Amino acid sequence: MTLFDIVQRNIRRKFKEYILYFVSLASSMLIYFIFASLRYSTQIKKEMINNVMINSVLQSSKVILIIFIAIFIIYSTNFFIRKRKKEVGLYSLLGITKKQIGTMLFCETMIMGGVALVIGILIGSMSFKLFLELLMDLMKLNVPIAFELSIKAIIDTFIVFLAILLYTAWKNSRVIYQFSLIEMFQANHKGESMPKGSRIMAYMSLISIGLGYVLATFFREAVKLVQNPKDPMNPFMDPNIIPFFILFAIVLGTYFLFTSYTVIVLKKIRSKRKIFYNGMNMLNISQLLYRVKGNAKLLATIAILSATALTAVSTVVAGYYFGQSETKVDFMQLYGASLFIGSFLGVIFVLATGSIIYYKQLSEAYANQRYYEILRKIGVTKKEVRKSISKQVSFSFISPLIVGLVHSLFAIPIISNMPIYNIIAPILISSGVYCIIYFGYYVLTAYSYFKIVYK
């Protein structure tokens, strides 16, 4: 059996495990190709030759898209490599050289990514006309749309993803050189220490977030406060600093919220005997306490990114919703393009963050296999295990989502420059769709987690 035969066998055998990653990867490539095609489209250039704002929005959205996709691909491939450390160690034990193992991992990553790239570009090419018609409809431009295939967009997409895939493939191929055989065979059995949690930091999180919310609520008053009535051109403090201060306070508060406040709350619950010793609560709370240390930074990041995405999408939806009454063509074009771009970026964001939480939880599932095996031996039922898993997984999905939703409610009125009660319908629509997709990821994660630990 040649090295290439092993690569083919591994991809076929593990394709079921890779299916979500593959679909997310192909979807990311499809959406990027659509954006690149819009950027190079002669029909877009013809209709918006003088609209510098829309062209700059398309260009900047491409950069944001690349960053999101790169983070997602790198994190996801890291998950699969961590999961396969034992397998890689076994190859080494059987006498396969480090160079051959590295080459095998490199080829697997490139083949999987290459197939996803081809599928993404093919579907994108066939569906581009449909997306272009949708964009023109949102922008209220009644123009005939012809089929268009941009070679520049294909080259652009190919170069961007080739660079990302080459980096991840190279990084994966180096794993055999970074760990000893013992470390590889014990990759899933490393325990985590109990986090201490700081009460000062916990209280600081609430104060910091509260301060950010107060400044966001009374933003206009705060701006007036720093202005100099005698000399409006020379304010006491630059008003532009206020939004950055709000952002800093909320980001810092969110970080402390997940690293310290959640630990203090869980320890407080653990000290209440009636709650702690009720059913599976003892095991659930203990598991969350030991895992919160490794998850805190990730959950804080996802909460902030969720707030950013929800704010951006809700703002463009609200702008388009109220902008339809305007007669200005440029205004509708801008909001139509923003709604189109914001929706696609929102989809990519949900795919990326949902998948990252999914893979993080599955990493914990593989690490907890022995733990759940012991629970079964001492008489814990299948129903109780399923319920325990659902509660633990829900914490990783619900907590950053709730924090992100609340953050966005305070941010939207500032950015949209409209009172919250005037834009409640667009906010509910955007948040509702977001929550439904996240709920789908939660169900899939809980199901996959249970299958892993209850083999």
PAZA-740740 format. One record per residue (C-alpha): residue in one letter; x, y, z. Coordinates in steps of 0.001 Angstrom, whole numbers, plus 500000, padded with zeros to 6 digits. Example, Ala and Ser with C-alpha at 12.3 -4.5 7.8 and 13.67 -1.06 7.14 Angstrom:
REM PAZA-740740
A512300495500507800/S513670498940507140/
***
This chain:
REM PAZA-740740
M500000500000500000/T501430503346498888/L501280506604500834/F498664507929498391/D496496504829499009/I496581505570502757/V495578509199502083/Q492605508076499932/R491538505465502499/N491710508013505346/I489574510568503470/R486925507960502538/R486874506424506037/K486655509749507880/F484427511635505434/K481366511306507725/E483303513075510494/Y484497515742508049/I481088516399506399/L480192519507508457/Y483707520911507997/F483564520163504260/V480126521781503800/S481168524863505837/L484416525106503860/A482678524814500472/S480015527357501574/S482737529806502660/M484479529426499303/L481161529822497455/I480334533072499290/Y483840534473498798/F483646533650495072/I480275535475494845/F481844538546496501/A484877538394494212/S482575538047491176/L480583541109492291/R483835543025492706/Y484944542227489129/S481496542177487482/T481259544422484390/Q477497544735484971/I478041546072488512/K480712548485487271/K478391549730484518/E475511550469486934/M477626551924489743/I480545553483487942/N480285556663490028/N479296555069493333/V482615554987495205/M480881554123498512/I479430550800497269/N482716549784495632/S484596550467498882/V481959548491500861/L482438545498498534/Q486229545728498873/S486234546054502680/S483702543207503040/K486088540971501082/V488842541657503633/I486485540894506566/L485422537701504787/I489029536534504342/I489785537089508066/F486670535182509214/I487254532286506821/A490970532014507651/I490241531841511406/F487532529217510826/I489675526983508578/I492750527156510848/Y490711526400514008/S488751523562512369/T491819521831510957/N493533522147514354/F490589520243515870/F490971517341513424/I494727517155513948/R494354517146517765/K491781514387517406/R494148512321515225/K497271512552517394/K496826508968518586/E496477507764514974/V499588509731513942/G501489508214516879/L500416504743515744/Y501764505385512228/S505098506376513774/L505081503251515966/L504530501085512863/G507714502426511298/I506424505098508921/T508918507968508872/K508070511449510149/K508575512860506653/Q506068510380505179/I503493511093507928/G503935514837507397/T503492514402503625/M500349512295504202/L498745514933506474/F499709517687504026/C498122515834501089/E494920515039503017/T494398518710503905/M495114519897500358/I492875517274498699/M489938518004501027/G490375521769500597/G490945521473496841/V487713519506496282/A485762522017498437/L487316524889496422/V486312523366493071/I482745522673494298/G482463526193495787/I483592527853492527/L481349525615490355/I478201526295492433/G479160529972492670/S479573530240488877/M476184528629488235/S474344530688490867/F476064534071490375/K473348535373488030/L470706534608490692/F472673536498493363/L473285539420491012/E469530539623490294/L468859539614494057/L471369542448494595/M469877544537491780/D466378543945493172/L467436545095496665/M469045548174495126/K465831548938493163/L467693548794489830/N465454547491487053/V468122546279484608/P468440543051482561/I470985540607484024/A473121538372481805/F475151535300482770/E478715536291483583/L481772534237484501/S484712536266485780/I488137534686485278/K489575537324487630/A487169536188490376/I488214532536489871/I491922533467490074/D491282535709493114/T489382532938494966/F491969530330493983/I494934532423495211/V493286533396498549/F492234529862499458/L495388528247498134/A497389530477500513/I495123529575503489/L495138525844502637/L498911525732502103/Y499455527328505522/T497065524928507317/A498432521904505419/W502008522872506315/K501007523409509966/N499278520009510068/S502317518290508562/R504506519645511391/V502469518008514198/I504601514824514052/Y507704516917514882/Q506090518856517759/F505042516027520093/S506597512871521470/L504902509476521024/I503743509475524670/E502159512932524279/M500329511773521150/F498888508663522779/Q497791510660525840/A496389513651523875/N492785513051524977/H493536512339528628/K494992515635529851/G492960517001532740/E492248520652533475/S492727522338536830/M489894523952538799/P489822527708537977/K490108529984541017/G488046532924539779/S488643536414541147/R485802538198542961/I487396541560542144/M487502540696538438/A483926539355538634/Y482649542643540061/M484832544552537591/S483067542750534737/L479653543977535888/I480926547525536525/S482704547683533160/I479726546364531164/G477318548550533166/L479410551645532452/G479456550778528742/Y475668550327528702/V475033553631530546/L477267555560528117/A475570553827525155/T472092554673526493/F472978558312527128/F475388558627524214/R474092561964522909/E474101563430526430/A477696562244526898/V478718563915523625/K477068567185524727/L478818566942528095/V482311566982526552/Q481511569874524217/N482605573407525079/P479545575745524937/K481779578796524621/D483923577321521844/P482182574388520002/M485235573871517769/N487426573083520813/P485572570526522997/F486892569505526424/M487475566022524991/D487241564568521493/P483672563089521217/N485031560317518954/I486780558832521992/I483415557966523623/P482461555103521200/F485944553601521581/F485691553857525367/I482275552114525266/L483744549356523081/F486780548947525363/A484616548803528530/I482254546183527066/V485024543996525585/L486994544066528865/G483835543429530903/T482828540497528661/Y486264538906529046/F486096539154532862/L482467537979532760/F483459534618531285/T486856534206532981/S485820535206536527/Y482114535934536998/T480915532568535617/V483393530764537904/I482115532659540974/V478468531938540009/L479137528216539454/K481008527975542779/K478119529765544492/I475662527234543029/R477956524413544133/S477835525720547719/K474028525427547768/R473488521811548810/K469846521556547704/I470755522510544146/F474179520843543932/Y473043517404545177/N469864517377543082/G470065514664540386/M472951515106537946/N473636518730538995/M476732517723540959/L478322516230537841/N477103518967535484/I478339521870537641/S481671520161538327/Q482202519519534608/L481374523129533740/L483745524415536434/Y486670522362535151/R485951523250531509/V485201526962531905/K488910527807532123/G489619526424528643/N486412527835527144/A486306531329528686/K488383533178526072/L486576531463523209/L483112532214524651/A484041535857525342/T485319536240521758/I482163534655520304/A479962536909522489/I481738540038521163/L481661538801517566/S477968537859517934/A477237541382519168/T479178542843516221/A477413540656513646/L473937541186515124/T474503544947515339/A475738545150511741/V472966542967510276/S470185544591512348/T471427548081511385/V471424547391507630/V468039545621507865/A466627548609509797/G468177551052507324/Y466705549186504345/Y463356548772506128/F462976552520506678/G464902553559503581/Q462217552224501235/S460197555372501898/E463097557506500643/T463147558714497037/K466929559080496764/V468342556455494389/D471875556541495864/F470449555997499364/M468522552896498313/Q471486551553496342/L473755551888499363/Y471327550264501800/G470401547553499289/A474069546656498779/S474689546839502544/L471748544502503247/F473011542021500645/I476591542108501967/G475533542128505637/S473330539061505129/F476156537106503520/L478666538122506180/G476111537126508816/V475781533656507224/I479566533215507161/F479817534372510762/V477149531917511993/L478783529085510026/A482221529931511434/T481309530528515098/G478741527707515214/S481307525303513767/I484033526487516162/I481790525829519201/Y480809522478517630/Y484424521375517240/K485384522656520696/Q482571520637522287/L483512517542520288/S487120517896521509/E485750517795525060/A483548514801524166/Y486585512768523073/A488447513847526221/N485454512843528408/Q484885509345526968/R486408507608530007/Y484426509835532380/Y481092508854530804/E482160505215530623/I482597505263534430/L479170506933534827/R477544504099532859/K479287501498535025/I477983503060538257/G474409502982536941/V473768506389535331/T471059505866532692/K471213506782529006/K468475509397529535/E470432511043532386/V473622511151530292/R471745512755527380/K470202515355529722/S473609516104531279/I475215516601527856/S472370518867526693/K472845521138529730/Q476613521359529316/V476469522024525578/S473690524603526012/F475973526666528273/S478521527077525455/F475846528138522964/I473365530121525071/S475731532176527270/P477673533964524455/L474473534341522408/I472546536038525247/V475489538332526070/G475909539174522366/L472183539927521956/V472138542270524971/H475320544043523777/S473777544580520330/L470562546057521784/F472623548876523323/A474848549323520242/I472199549398517466/P470539552740518409/I473945554490518393/I475028553133514998/S471634553331513262/N470914556758514817/M467315555620515434/P465468554960518731/I465238551255519659/Y461404551242519614/N461404552380515957/I463564549476514770/I462337546657517021/A460819544682514078/P464081544471512026/I466018543618515201/L463591540796516078/I463780539398512521/S467610539445512451/S467962538050515986/G465292535403515350/V467038534037512241/Y470380534125514057/C468973532200517056/I467271529577514841/I470550528780513035/Y472410528642516359/F469741526321517758/G470359523990514801/Y474059523915515655/Y473217523247519319/V471009520235518434/L473697518842516099/T476433519357518718/A474458517713521554/Y473610514747519275/S477239514322518093/Y478574514688521666/F476230511946522898/K477200509601520028/I480902510019520862/V480629509351524616/Y478005506616524318/K479699504404521732/
***
